[in-house]
């Protein structure tokens, strides 16, 4: 009932302020079909983790290779004061390699049964209905969300999805407001809309996640965001961001990005994740500050991140299945790579370099290398009270074909060399991911062939 009231109040507020609009998205609607989009996407993903010590995983190597096929249709809105529309999508996963012995549900690539065998193929269908009045859109159904307190992960073979209601309002110039009420999450390797894809012994589904927040663009160079979420029986969470870019000249700029989360974990969640040893609510605050200097094609980044509070190896918890069921990418912090450097009381420092190929005459090419060192992590759950350290060397190179018959075909290789002390996390490992992505605009093909 409270979540329904929050949604109703937001809609009333947005429509009240519509008088400040310069233009209305709905008044410019061309129609259900005319504004529709239909895209297909094929992805090949090879994903492996080579563990240097299997004491925390029970495996010396985890590996999966698969093909993911997806198609997404997003209609326009019917004309009139209130426009109506429909979104629909389909996902198909095919395992190419990574059977018994190498498969593991924690890699989020293929469904894994109790026998330890990875599924050969799996599929899922989803859809949502939507309505728009002025510059406010309401959507209900199965959808993909990209917000700091609820972000479905798209880094695996197939994307996660959530089921519920999302309101997006742009009634005031430079201000975007988002509010949502969600009741189910589907993992990246799941076949159902209320199943994360993890073994039932560990998985506790989403009961209800409500949130409200938004982003205000003060200038072209300065923006801030604030969000608050209520995740039933798991946590209440607040998020804030300030992002500022100072242009020195046409070739140089400095960017400062500050992110912070504060989480109050419900004692039910703490009790479950501590196996009953702790029966009280616990909070955590984690923040990061990143400075980025860019000169032409080159960028240099320094970032500091700090986590305060937590329990038994838990600091900032997020994710699907074993986590807080708020999406596998709900961590908008600077030092998140293979490791998130988010343990209880952990501090971490990052040095990284980025290259844009367009600046050196190779458009479509991008490269990033980052080194992150974490210390002071409370690893009592693994090491008998000792403080843990971890470090990661991350490298990623990608290239997208710019023209010709294979235009938009993209290749990406990312690797991480991860090392940790005191039996921290899942131990030392080398990770490798190889992506081949091919997006296809089906609607454009249809229009061009008419």
SVG drawing of the C-alpha trace seen along z (x, -y; Angstrom):
<svg xmlns="http://www.w3.org/2000/svg" viewBox="-6 -27 54 62">
<polyline fill="none" stroke="black" stroke-width="0.4" points="0.0,0.0 2.8,-2.4 4.6,-1.8 1.3,-2.4 0.9,-5.8 4.5,-6.7 3.9,-6.0 0.6,-8.0 2.2,-11.0 5.0,-11.0 2.6,-11.0 0.6,-13.8 3.7,-15.9 5.1,-15.3 1.9,-16.4 1.5,-19.4 4.9,-20.7 4.2,-20.0 3.5,-23.8 7.3,-24.4 7.8,-22.3 9.2,-23.8 7.9,-20.8 6.1,-17.5 7.4,-14.2 3.9,-12.8 2.7,-15.8 5.5,-14.9 4.6,-11.2 4.4,-9.8 2.6,-6.6 2.8,-3.1 4.6,-1.7 6.3,-4.9 8.4,-5.4 9.0,-1.8 12.5,-0.1 13.3,3.5 16.8,4.8 18.5,8.1 21.8,9.0 24.2,12.0 26.9,12.5 29.6,15.1 31.2,15.1 34.1,17.2 34.6,16.8 37.2,18.5 38.7,18.2 41.8,20.2 42.2,20.5 45.7,20.7 44.3,22.2 40.9,24.0 40.4,23.8 37.4,21.4 35.9,22.7 36.4,26.5 37.5,26.1 40.8,25.3 39.1,23.8 35.7,22.5 34.9,22.1 32.0,21.4 31.6,20.6 28.2,19.9 26.2,18.1 23.5,15.6 20.7,14.5 18.3,11.7 15.7,9.6 14.0,6.6 10.9,4.7 10.1,1.3 6.9,-0.3 6.3,-4.0 3.3,-5.5 -0.2,-6.0 -1.1,-9.6 -3.3,-11.6 -3.1,-13.1 -2.2,-9.7 -0.2,-7.4 0.0,-3.6 2.7,-1.2 4.2,2.3 7.6,3.7 8.5,7.4 11.8,9.4 13.1,12.9 16.4,14.5 18.0,17.7 21.2,19.1 23.3,22.0 26.2,23.6 29.1,24.3 31.5,25.6 31.8,25.7 30.2,28.9 30.6,30.8 33.7,30.0 34.1,26.5 30.5,25.2 29.4,23.0 26.3,20.9 28.4,18.1 29.8,17.3 26.2,16.3 26.8,17.6 24.8,20.9 22.1,22.5 23.7,25.2 21.6,28.0 22.1,29.8 24.1,32.5 26.7,29.9 25.9,30.1 25.4,26.9 22.3,26.6 22.8,27.1 20.3,24.4 17.7,22.2 15.3,19.4 13.1,16.7 10.4,14.4 9.3,11.1 7.2,8.0 5.8,4.8 3.0,2.4 3.6,-1.3 1.7,-4.6 2.9,-8.2 1.4,-11.5 3.4,-14.7 7.0,-13.8 6.1,-11.0 6.2,-7.3 4.8,-4.5 5.9,-0.9 4.8,2.3 6.1,5.8 9.5,7.5 12.1,4.9 15.8,4.0 16.7,1.2 19.9,-0.9 19.9,-2.9 22.4,-3.0 20.1,-1.3 18.7,1.2 20.8,2.2 20.3,5.4 23.5,6.9 24.3,7.2 27.9,8.3 27.2,12.0 25.8,14.0 22.2,12.8 20.9,9.9 19.1,9.9 15.6,8.6 13.2,7.4 9.4,7.5 7.4,4.5 6.6,0.9 8.9,-1.9 8.1,-5.6 10.4,-8.0 9.5,-11.6 11.2,-14.6 8.5,-17.2 11.1,-19.8 13.9,-20.8 17.2,-19.2 15.6,-17.0 14.9,-13.3 12.9,-11.5 12.7,-7.8 10.4,-5.7 9.8,-2.0 8.1,0.9 9.5,4.3 8.7,7.8 10.8,10.3 14.3,10.6 15.5,13.0 19.2,13.8 21.5,13.7 21.3,17.5 17.7,18.0 14.7,19.4 12.0,17.8 11.0,14.3 11.1,15.1 14.3,17.1 17.7,15.8 19.2,19.0 21.0,19.9 20.5,23.2 17.4,22.9 19.4,23.7 21.1,20.3 18.6,18.1 16.0,16.0 13.9,14.2 13.1,10.5 10.0,9.8 9.6,6.1 12.0,3.3 10.7,-0.2 12.8,-3.3 12.6,-7.0 15.3,-9.4 16.6,-11.4 19.4,-13.3 19.6,-17.1 21.9,-18.5 22.9,-21.9 25.1,-22.7 26.7,-20.8 29.6,-20.0 27.9,-19.5 25.3,-16.9 24.1,-15.3 22.0,-12.3 20.1,-11.1 18.2,-7.8 16.6,-5.9 15.4,-2.3 13.4,0.0 14.3,3.6 12.0,5.7 13.7,7.9 17.1,7.0 18.1,3.3 17.2,-0.3 19.7,-2.1 20.6,-5.7 22.9,-6.7 24.4,-10.0 26.6,-11.2 28.3,-14.4 30.0,-14.6 31.9,-17.6 34.0,-18.2 36.3,-21.2 37.4,-21.8 40.9,-23.3 40.9,-23.8 39.8,-21.9 42.2,-19.0 42.3,-18.8 39.8,-18.3 39.6,-17.3 36.7,-15.2 35.8,-14.6 33.3,-11.8 32.1,-11.2 29.8,-8.2 28.4,-7.1 26.1,-4.4 24.7,-4.0 22.9,-0.7 20.9,0.3 20.7,4.1 17.6,5.8 18.4,8.2 16.7,11.0 19.2,10.6 22.1,10.3 20.9,13.4 20.7,15.4 24.1,14.4 25.8,14.9 24.2,18.4 22.3,17.2 25.3,15.9 24.1,12.2 20.6,11.2 20.5,7.4 20.5,4.8 23.9,3.5 24.8,0.6 27.6,-0.1 28.7,-3.2 31.0,-3.0 32.2,-5.9 34.6,-6.5 36.3,-9.6 37.9,-9.5 39.9,-12.2 40.4,-11.9 42.8,-14.0 42.2,-13.7 44.5,-14.9 43.4,-14.3 43.2,-10.4 44.7,-9.7 43.2,-9.7 44.8,-9.1 42.7,-8.2 43.4,-8.1 40.6,-6.8 40.2,-6.2 37.4,-4.0 36.5,-3.3 34.0,-0.9 32.9,-1.4 30.9,1.2 29.6,4.6 29.8,8.2 31.5,11.6 33.0,10.6 30.1,8.5 30.5,4.8 28.5,3.4 26.3,6.2 24.5,6.1 23.6,8.4 21.4,11.4 21.0,14.8 23.6,14.7 23.3,10.9 20.6,8.4 18.5,9.0 19.0,5.5 20.8,6.4 24.3,7.6 25.6,4.2 24.2,2.1 27.6,0.8 28.4,-2.6 31.8,-2.9 35.2,-3.7 37.1,-0.5 34.7,2.1 36.3,4.6 36.5,8.4 36.8,7.6 34.6,4.7 36.9,3.9 33.8,3.6 34.6,5.7 33.9,4.6 36.2,1.6 38.2,2.0 40.2,-0.8 41.5,-0.8 43.4,-2.9 43.3,-2.8 45.7,-4.0 44.5,-3.5 45.0,-4.6 42.5,-4.8 43.1,-5.2 40.6,-6.3 41.5,-5.1 39.7,-7.9 42.3,-10.3 45.1,-8.4 43.4,-7.7 41.9,-4.4 38.2,-5.0 36.4,-2.1 39.5,-1.1 39.5,-1.5 42.0,-0.3 42.0,-0.4 44.5,0.8 43.9,0.4 45.7,1.5 43.7,1.5 45.2,2.2 42.9,2.9 43.9,3.1 42.4,3.1 39.6,5.5 38.0,7.3 38.3,10.9 37.4,12.6 35.2,15.0 38.2,16.4 41.3,15.7 40.4,15.8 40.4,12.1 43.3,10.9 43.0,8.0 43.1,8.9 44.7,7.3 43.8,7.8 45.1,6.5 44.0,6.6 45.6,5.8 42.8,5.2 43.3,4.9 40.7,4.5 40.9,3.8 37.9,3.5 37.4,2.7 34.2,2.0 34.2,2.2 33.1,-1.2 31.9,-0.5 31.2,2.1 29.1,5.3 30.3,6.1 29.7,2.6 29.1,2.5 30.6,6.0 32.5,5.6 35.3,7.6 36.4,7.2 39.0,9.0 39.3,8.3 41.6,10.0 42.2,9.7 45.0,11.0 43.7,11.1 45.7,11.9 44.6,11.8 45.9,12.6 44.5,14.5 42.1,16.7 40.3,13.6 37.2,13.9 37.6,16.8 41.4,16.6 44.0,15.9 42.8,16.3 43.3,15.2 40.1,14.2 39.7,14.0 36.6,12.9 36.3,12.8 33.3,11.1 32.1,11.0 29.0,8.8 26.9,8.2 23.9,5.8 21.4,5.5 18.8,2.8 15.9,4.9 13.5,1.9 16.1,0.0 16.5,3.0 12.8,3.2 12.5,-0.5 15.4,-0.5 14.0,2.5 10.7,0.9"/>
</svg>
